[in-house]
């Protein structure tokens, strides 16, 4: 998912599996949030994950999207998608 001169968005297999398990409005909200990362990889409300230099999270309701930003290569790597609390335990 690349736009000329823009950010490249890569979704890790683990995050893809999480998306496949979702449905309804939360799936659409998460997909929209991921697409918006290409326009602004540091949207309002994003937070740096403590202990990691380039790892961030955004909140979508009770769900979290964990992603990395590679500024030099203009890459956003979506690593995990999960419910609040559980996603942090799995990413360590």
C-alpha positions in Angstrom: 0.0 0.0 0.0 2.2 2.8 -1.2 1.4 6.2 -2.5 3.9 8.0 -4.7 6.2 10.1 -2.5 4.2 9.0 0.6 4.4 6.5 3.4 4.5 2.8 2.8 2.2 0.8 5.0 3.1 -2.8 6.0 0.8 -4.9 8.1 2.5 -7.8 9.9 0.9 -11.3 9.6 0.0 -11.2 13.3 -2.0 -8.0 12.8 -3.6 -9.4 9.6 -4.8 -12.4 11.6 -6.3 -10.1 14.3 -8.1 -8.1 11.6 -9.6 -11.3 10.1 -11.1 -12.2 13.5 -12.9 -8.8 13.8 -16.2 -7.8 12.2 -18.8 -5.0 12.3 -18.1 -1.4 13.2 -14.9 -2.0 15.2 -13.3 -3.6 12.1 -14.2 -0.6 10.0 -12.9 1.8 12.6 -9.6 0.0 12.9 -9.2 -0.2 9.1 -9.9 3.5 8.8 -7.4 4.3 11.6 -4.7 2.2 9.8 -5.4 3.9 6.5 -5.1 7.3 8.2 -1.6 6.5 9.5 -0.4 6.9 5.9 -1.5 10.5 6.0 -0.2 11.2 9.5 1.8 8.5 11.3 1.7 10.5 14.5 -2.0 11.4 14.8 -3.6 13.1 17.7 -3.7 10.8 20.7 -0.8 8.6 19.6 1.6 7.5 22.4 5.2 6.2 22.4 5.5 2.8 24.0 7.8 3.1 27.0 11.2 1.4 26.5 11.0 1.5 22.7 12.3 4.4 20.5 10.1 4.0 17.4 7.2 1.9 18.7 3.8 3.6 19.1 0.2 2.9 19.8 -3.1 4.5 18.8 -6.4 3.8 20.5 -9.6 2.8 18.7 -12.2 2.4 21.4 -11.0 -0.4 23.7 -8.7 -1.7 21.0 -5.0 -0.7 20.4 -3.0 -0.6 17.2 0.8 -1.1 17.9 3.0 0.1 15.1 6.6 1.2 14.3 7.7 4.2 12.3 10.8 4.1 10.1 11.2 7.8 9.2 14.2 7.4 6.9 12.4 4.9 4.7 8.9 6.3 5.1 7.6 3.0 6.4 4.8 2.3 8.9 4.8 -1.2 10.1 1.6 -2.3 11.9 2.7 -5.0 14.3 -0.3 -5.9 16.5 -4.0 -5.2 16.9 -5.7 -6.2 20.1 -7.9 -5.3 23.0 -6.6 -2.9 25.6 -4.3 -4.7 28.1 -3.8 -7.9 26.2 -2.0 -6.4 23.3 0.7 -5.0 25.5 1.4 -8.4 27.2 1.8 -10.1 23.8 4.1 -7.4 22.4 6.8 -7.8 25.1 
